[in-house]
Amino acid sequence: MRSLYFLLPGTDAKFACGGLFAELKTLNIAQQICQAEVVTYRQREPGKLFLDDVLKQPQSQLNNVIFVMSWGFDVGKLAPKLKSYNTIYHAHSAGYGFKLPASIPIMTVSRNTMGYWGQLSPHSLIYYLPNEISDQFHNLNSDRDIDVLVHTRKSSTYLLQKLIPGLQQKCNVFVIDKFIDDLPSLFNRAKVYLYDSAEYWAIQGVTEGFGLQPMEALACGCHVFSSLNHGLSDYLDPGFNCHKIAGYSLEYDMQRILKIADASEKSFQPMNLSEDFFAQHRIVNITKKLEVILNELNEFFDHKQKHPGNIQDLNNMHLAKLNMRRVLDKIKKKLF
């Protein structure tokens, strides 16, 4: 099995975000299956390979490597640079505006992103590998002294300026505005978790790739009020495992949230979802799935070395020809 080179701009605090942490988790899982390591490309880091140095190696040597791109803003530049090598795209968010040739397989973290690439790159190999939810995220059945928990990062103007101030007058609201080492403990102290990222991603111009924190909160027994944009729609089901936030009016949001937050410790019922709900996101099943995907990718890259791709690309010229043919067929039917 080929080695994996996970391409990252860097791994220090400058690049810290959910996407980086998720990619490093995937790297750790891959290392249980094959050789895998980080290769940086924007900055050199001690003890890590640097992409420009790696590409100086002979092509024959790099045939035994698969480059894993993931940083969406950089893939448009990286893909042409790596077109002659074994390369895949580990897609988190979508909507960055680039296209990929069928020679680059795509591994997506959500079905929402898989659907995006299924339409945009219909002749690429596409796989679904959901993000991992660590086993430490589970319900401890402990006392919950926080009524409402919320992160400021990615939160909407409505959430920060309207809903949270309104709730702070009625109940105990804990606002996270910095990095927290022990999120499972906080989730286990909270009755309600709020997440509203639709506005944030609309400003960014790309999609919510997965939305780890609402699922982590659910695993810890929180009642989640969330937006349903993009990857969140993969697993959130209002009325059954969550509530839709920003629903019609501030007053209606307040009413629904306080109904849960105001419950006494004795009467409060945590969100007890079956472990089956989280099973595909736990490390055991993800490891098994990744092994299947990597075996298929190695088989594909063996084939690619000997055979060129020969399926017509769904590009603008081809679409124009198909549309012209459709119009001509309609005219013929009317005339004859």
C-alpha positions as CSV (number, residue, x, y, z in Angstrom):
1,M,0.0,0.0,0.0
2,R,1.3,3.4,-0.9
3,S,2.3,5.9,1.8
4,L,0.2,9.0,2.3
5,Y,1.5,12.5,2.4
6,F,-1.1,14.8,4.0
7,L,-0.5,18.3,2.6
8,L,-1.1,21.1,5.0
9,P,0.0,24.8,4.8
10,G,1.3,24.4,8.4
11,T,0.3,23.0,11.7
12,D,1.0,25.7,14.2
13,A,-1.4,28.1,15.9
14,K,-1.6,30.3,12.8
15,F,-3.5,27.5,11.0
16,A,-5.5,26.2,13.9
17,C,-9.1,25.5,13.0
18,G,-11.6,22.7,12.8
19,G,-10.4,21.6,9.4
20,L,-6.8,21.3,10.6
21,F,-7.8,19.3,13.7
22,A,-10.1,17.0,11.6
23,E,-7.3,16.4,9.1
24,L,-4.8,15.6,11.8
25,K,-7.3,13.1,13.2
26,T,-7.6,11.5,9.8
27,L,-3.8,11.3,9.6
28,N,-3.7,9.5,12.9
29,I,-6.3,7.0,11.7
30,A,-4.5,6.4,8.4
31,Q,-1.3,5.7,10.4
32,Q,-3.0,2.6,11.8
33,I,-3.3,1.3,8.2
34,C,-0.3,2.5,6.3
35,Q,2.7,4.9,6.4
36,A,1.4,8.4,6.6
37,E,2.8,11.8,7.6
38,V,2.4,15.5,7.2
39,V,4.0,17.5,4.4
40,T,3.8,21.3,4.8
41,Y,3.9,23.6,1.8
42,R,3.6,27.2,3.0
43,Q,6.1,27.2,5.8
44,R,8.9,24.8,6.8
45,E,8.5,23.2,10.2
46,P,11.0,21.2,12.2
47,G,10.7,17.4,11.8
48,K,8.3,17.7,8.8
49,L,8.8,17.3,5.1
50,F,8.3,20.3,2.8
51,L,6.5,19.9,-0.5
52,D,9.0,21.6,-2.7
53,D,11.7,19.3,-1.4
54,V,9.6,16.2,-1.8
55,L,8.9,17.0,-5.4
56,K,12.6,17.0,-6.2
57,Q,12.6,13.3,-5.8
58,P,12.5,11.1,-8.9
59,Q,9.0,10.4,-10.3
60,S,9.6,6.6,-9.8
61,Q,10.1,7.2,-6.1
62,L,6.9,9.2,-5.8
63,N,4.8,6.6,-7.5
64,N,4.8,4.9,-4.1
65,V,3.1,8.0,-2.5
66,I,-0.4,9.4,-2.5
67,F,-0.6,13.2,-1.9
68,V,-3.7,14.1,0.1
69,M,-4.9,17.7,-0.5
70,S,-7.4,19.2,1.9
71,W,-7.0,23.0,2.4
72,G,-9.8,24.2,0.1
73,F,-8.4,27.7,-0.5
74,D,-5.1,26.1,-1.8
75,V,-6.4,23.1,-3.8
76,G,-6.9,25.2,-7.0
77,K,-3.1,25.9,-7.1
78,L,-2.0,22.5,-5.7
79,A,-3.9,20.3,-8.0
80,P,-2.2,21.5,-11.3
81,K,1.2,21.3,-9.5
82,L,0.5,17.6,-8.6
83,K,-1.3,16.5,-11.7
84,S,1.4,14.0,-12.7
85,Y,1.4,12.4,-9.3
86,N,-1.0,10.1,-7.3
87,T,-3.2,12.8,-5.7
88,I,-6.6,12.8,-3.9
89,Y,-8.7,15.6,-2.5
90,H,-10.0,15.2,1.1
91,A,-13.0,17.6,0.8
92,H,-14.4,19.2,3.9
93,S,-16.2,22.4,2.8
94,A,-17.4,23.0,-0.8
95,G,-17.8,26.0,-3.0
96,Y,-14.2,27.1,-3.6
97,G,-14.8,27.5,-7.3
98,F,-12.2,25.1,-8.7
99,K,-12.8,21.9,-10.7
100,L,-10.8,18.7,-10.6
101,P,-9.9,16.3,-13.3
102,A,-11.2,12.7,-13.2
103,S,-7.6,11.6,-12.4
104,I,-7.9,13.0,-8.8
105,P,-10.3,10.9,-6.6
106,I,-12.3,12.8,-4.0
107,M,-12.9,11.7,-0.4
108,T,-15.7,13.8,1.3
109,V,-16.5,14.3,5.0
110,S,-20.3,14.7,4.5
111,R,-22.9,13.6,2.1
112,N,-23.7,17.2,1.4
113,T,-20.1,17.7,0.1
114,M,-20.3,14.3,-1.7
115,G,-23.4,15.5,-3.6
116,Y,-21.6,18.8,-4.6
117,W,-18.7,16.9,-6.1
118,G,-21.0,14.2,-7.6
119,Q,-22.5,16.9,-9.8
120,L,-19.3,19.0,-10.4
121,S,-17.0,16.1,-11.1
122,P,-19.1,13.2,-12.2
123,H,-16.3,11.1,-13.6
124,S,-14.0,11.2,-10.6
125,L,-14.0,8.4,-8.0
126,I,-15.8,9.8,-5.0
127,Y,-15.9,8.3,-1.5
128,Y,-17.6,9.2,1.8
129,L,-15.5,9.2,5.0
130,P,-17.3,11.0,7.8
131,N,-15.3,12.9,10.5
132,E,-14.4,11.2,13.8
133,I,-16.3,11.9,17.0
134,S,-13.9,10.9,19.8
135,D,-15.1,8.4,22.4
136,Q,-14.6,11.0,25.1
137,F,-17.7,12.7,23.8
138,H,-20.4,10.8,25.6
139,N,-23.1,11.4,28.3
140,L,-21.6,11.2,31.8
141,N,-25.1,11.6,33.4
142,S,-23.7,14.3,35.7
143,D,-25.4,17.4,37.1
144,R,-25.9,20.2,34.5
145,D,-25.2,23.6,36.0
146,I,-25.0,25.5,32.7
147,D,-28.4,26.2,31.1
148,V,-27.2,27.4,27.7
149,L,-23.7,26.9,26.1
150,V,-22.6,28.7,23.0
151,H,-19.4,29.4,21.0
152,T,-18.9,32.9,19.7
153,R,-16.8,31.6,16.7
154,K,-19.0,31.1,13.6
155,S,-22.0,32.4,15.5
156,S,-24.5,34.8,13.7
157,T,-25.0,38.4,14.5
158,Y,-28.5,37.5,15.6
159,L,-27.2,34.9,18.0
160,L,-24.6,37.2,19.5
161,Q,-26.5,40.5,19.6
162,K,-30.1,39.4,20.1
163,L,-30.6,35.8,21.4
164,I,-27.7,35.5,23.9
165,P,-28.4,38.9,25.6
166,G,-32.1,37.9,25.9
167,L,-31.2,34.5,27.4
168,Q,-28.7,36.0,29.8
169,Q,-31.5,37.9,31.5
170,K,-33.4,34.6,32.0
171,C,-30.9,31.8,32.7
172,N,-27.3,30.8,33.1
173,V,-25.5,31.2,29.8
174,F,-21.9,30.1,29.3
175,V,-20.2,31.8,26.3
176,I,-17.0,30.3,24.9
177,D,-14.8,32.9,23.3
178,K,-11.4,31.1,23.3
179,F,-10.0,27.6,22.8
180,I,-11.2,25.1,25.3
181,D,-9.1,21.9,26.1
182,D,-11.9,19.9,27.7
183,L,-15.1,20.4,25.6
184,P,-16.6,17.1,26.7
185,S,-16.8,18.3,30.3
186,L,-18.5,21.6,29.3
187,F,-21.0,19.7,27.1
188,N,-21.8,17.4,30.0
189,R,-22.5,20.5,32.2
190,A,-24.9,22.1,29.7
191,K,-28.6,21.5,29.1
192,V,-28.7,23.4,25.7
193,Y,-26.1,24.0,23.1
194,L,-26.6,26.8,20.5
195,Y,-25.0,26.7,17.0
196,D,-25.9,29.1,14.2
197,S,-23.2,29.1,11.4
198,A,-25.3,29.9,8.2
199,E,-24.4,33.6,8.3
200,Y,-20.7,32.9,8.9
201,W,-20.4,30.5,5.9
202,A,-22.4,32.8,3.7
203,I,-19.8,35.5,4.3
204,Q,-17.0,33.0,3.7
205,G,-18.6,32.0,0.4
206,V,-18.1,28.3,1.1
207,T,-20.0,25.6,3.0
208,E,-20.0,24.1,6.5
209,G,-18.1,20.9,5.7
210,F,-19.5,18.8,8.6
211,G,-20.2,20.7,11.8
212,L,-18.5,18.6,14.5
213,Q,-19.6,20.5,17.6
214,P,-23.3,20.0,17.4
215,M,-22.7,16.2,17.0
216,E,-20.2,16.3,19.9
217,A,-22.8,18.1,22.0
218,L,-25.5,15.6,21.1
219,A,-23.2,12.7,22.1
220,C,-22.9,14.4,25.5
221,G,-26.6,14.6,26.0
222,C,-27.2,18.3,25.2
223,H,-30.3,19.6,23.5
224,V,-29.0,21.2,20.3
225,F,-30.5,24.3,18.7
226,S,-28.7,24.6,15.3
227,S,-28.8,26.0,11.8
228,L,-29.2,23.3,9.1
229,N,-26.8,24.6,6.4
230,H,-24.7,22.3,4.3
231,G,-23.0,19.4,6.2
232,L,-25.2,19.9,9.2
233,S,-28.1,18.6,7.2
234,D,-26.4,15.2,7.0
235,Y,-27.3,14.3,10.6
236,L,-29.5,16.9,12.2
237,D,-33.3,16.1,12.2
238,P,-35.4,18.9,13.8
239,G,-38.1,17.6,16.1
240,F,-36.2,14.3,16.6
241,N,-32.6,15.0,17.5
242,C,-32.3,18.8,17.5
243,H,-34.2,22.1,17.1
244,K,-33.9,24.6,14.3
245,I,-32.4,27.8,15.6
246,A,-33.5,31.3,14.4
247,G,-37.0,30.0,13.9
248,Y,-39.3,32.8,12.9
249,S,-38.8,35.1,15.8
250,L,-36.6,35.9,18.8
251,E,-39.5,35.3,21.1
252,Y,-40.2,31.8,19.7
253,D,-36.5,30.9,20.0
254,M,-36.5,32.1,23.6
255,Q,-39.7,30.2,24.4
256,R,-38.4,26.9,23.0
257,I,-34.9,27.2,24.6
258,L,-36.1,28.3,28.0
259,K,-38.6,25.4,28.1
260,I,-35.6,23.1,28.3
261,A,-33.1,25.3,30.1
262,D,-35.6,26.1,32.9
263,A,-36.1,22.4,33.7
264,S,-35.0,21.5,37.2
265,E,-32.2,19.0,37.7
266,K,-34.7,16.3,38.6
267,S,-37.1,17.0,35.7
268,F,-34.4,17.6,33.0
269,Q,-34.1,14.9,30.4
270,P,-30.9,14.8,28.4
271,M,-30.9,14.0,24.7
272,N,-30.3,10.3,24.9
273,L,-29.5,9.2,21.4
274,S,-28.7,5.5,20.7
275,E,-24.9,4.8,20.2
276,D,-25.9,3.4,16.8
277,F,-26.5,7.1,15.8
278,F,-22.8,7.9,16.4
279,A,-21.4,4.5,15.3
280,Q,-20.3,5.5,11.8
281,H,-18.4,8.5,13.4
282,R,-16.5,6.4,15.9
283,I,-12.9,5.5,15.3
284,V,-13.4,1.7,14.9
285,N,-15.8,2.0,12.0
286,I,-14.0,5.0,10.4
287,T,-10.7,3.0,10.4
288,K,-12.4,0.0,8.7
289,K,-14.0,2.3,6.1
290,L,-10.7,4.2,5.4
291,E,-8.9,0.9,4.9
292,V,-11.5,-0.1,2.2
293,I,-11.1,3.3,0.5
294,L,-7.3,3.2,0.5
295,N,-7.3,-0.3,-1.0
296,E,-9.5,1.0,-3.8
297,L,-7.4,4.1,-4.3
298,N,-4.2,2.0,-4.6
299,E,-5.9,-0.2,-7.2
300,F,-7.0,2.9,-9.1
301,F,-3.5,4.4,-9.1
302,D,-2.1,1.1,-10.4
303,H,-4.6,1.2,-13.3
304,K,-4.0,4.9,-14.0
305,Q,-0.2,4.2,-14.6
306,K,-1.1,2.1,-17.6
307,H,-4.4,3.5,-18.9
308,P,-5.5,7.0,-19.7
309,G,-9.0,8.3,-18.8
310,N,-11.4,8.3,-21.7
311,I,-14.8,9.5,-20.5
312,Q,-16.0,12.8,-22.0
313,D,-15.6,15.6,-19.5
314,L,-18.7,17.4,-18.5
315,N,-17.2,20.8,-19.4
316,N,-19.0,23.9,-20.8
317,M,-18.3,23.0,-24.4
318,H,-19.7,19.5,-24.0
319,L,-22.8,20.9,-22.2
320,A,-23.3,23.5,-25.0
321,K,-23.2,20.7,-27.6
322,L,-25.8,18.7,-25.6
323,N,-28.0,21.7,-25.2
324,M,-27.8,22.4,-28.9
325,R,-28.7,18.8,-29.7
326,R,-31.7,19.0,-27.4
327,V,-32.9,22.2,-29.1
328,L,-32.5,20.7,-32.5
329,D,-34.3,17.5,-31.5
330,K,-37.3,19.6,-30.3
331,I,-37.4,21.5,-33.6
332,K,-37.3,18.3,-35.6
333,K,-40.2,16.9,-33.5
334,K,-42.3,20.0,-34.2
335,L,-41.5,20.0,-38.0
336,F,-41.9,16.4,-38.6
